[in-house]
Amino acid sequence: MDSSSTLVSKALPRVLSEPTPRKHLHLQFEKSFPFANINYSAAGQKPAARSGASLNTLLYALSLSERGRRYVEGVMPLCGPPLRPELRLSRIWLEGPSTRRYLPAGAADLRSWDQLPRYINDRSDSEINLWLAAVLSSSRHEPELRVLGHRLNEVSTGSEVSLLSLNVWGLPELLGDRRREERREARLCRELRALGADIVCLQEAWGDTRRRVLEQGGYRYQASPENGHGVINSSGLLTLSNYPIEASHFAPFTCRPGFERLARKGVLFTKVRLPCGRRLEVFNVHLCSEPERLQRLLVSRAQAIQVRDSQLDEVAALIPKLSTHSGIRVVLGDFNIAESQPQYLKLQRLFGTDIYRRRMGESPLHDLCDARAEEERTGYTFDPLRNVFAARHHHARERLDYAWIETKAPAGFGFRADRLWVDDPISDHFGVLSSINILAAGTHYE
């Protein structure tokens, strides 16, 4: 063992293995942190001589100061599902040179572990995370503890956030075959759970489809328009998240022609708090559809184009009212605007960078020998050739669904997008799956 390992192994095990200094602190600790992410029932108890310090003991030590309590209460719940009780009480190995780098200044001079809090008072959450992540990531720990260490590291250094936008084609109850729709809804929930996107923006999630996704989709947080109920259905917009939603707002479009007055399409805003400390501002949008069937009797194609143009202006006017300078903005959904249409240029001007097109190349019209590469480059999300549900409509193959990110995002800000499609479609649209690399709050972009 090298000198740095000796320093850590001699200092922190002694610091964290002392008995609870005062019983009332233990009781206050349990009362202060009732959330289910960590079980503190054994926190503060002196561990057996051969077991060393436990995770519960360490968290209890941190909680003895106001700074440490804020850290435990604010950061730890973001780090995934609860650990098994035996893991919370298992020994934490503190040997190793990697932990010395993140050791709080002066920790080697501590004589009892209740002195530890005063050494973290001037430390940021990221610094505490990095130190604790280095401790828990030791190969000597159980896999679940190492996973917790990796999550803490993500909280410190940033996050890769995945976002899915999908028009689920949830037919209103009066129009759909209920049995067929139930089978498709069950498949949709299975696909969402298997995909595991961090944030999901759904369009056309009407009535029963919405209820089933909320019950079986596997997401902890959700936002849907409280005031978005039309004569038959709500707006159909639904945003799901694995991370806390701090705020949400729905704005119905003022211009909704024909039968779309019954659906009250609009834009659903959510502000999501990411593990790295940053906020992601998500605008879930569904614009006016191309008129078909009976809708053609009420709305012409030219009128639909004008309506979408007006709706884009409404979205653009809403963004500065809800967005903040500290948040990172994404606008995604079913825009019903093909990439070949002039309105696509307006999308670029209003919302920034088309993530999918940025990844695949600026022009979708290159002649490629590889047919699959050409298919991927065009990225059709409405594709009657490959989607049996879309084949019922008399439309060309088009890219109608987009994910946009603000052009002024800091340099070094990474993102990518893929068209999401399966051999057995679950909707008449294919989805767009995007991932964004976001640095931790307070981190300088290079």
Helices and strands as residue ranges (DSSP letters): H 3-16, H 23-32, H 55-62, H 66-75, G 76-78, H 85-88, H 97-100, G 107-109, G 113-119, H 125-136, H 143-157, E 159-167, H 178-195, E 199-203, H 207-216, E 221-223, E 238-241, E 245-252, G 258-261, E 266-273, E 279-286, G 293-297, H 301-322, E 328-334, H 343-351, E 353-354, H 355-360, H 371-378, G 390-392, E 401-405, E 414-420, E 431-438
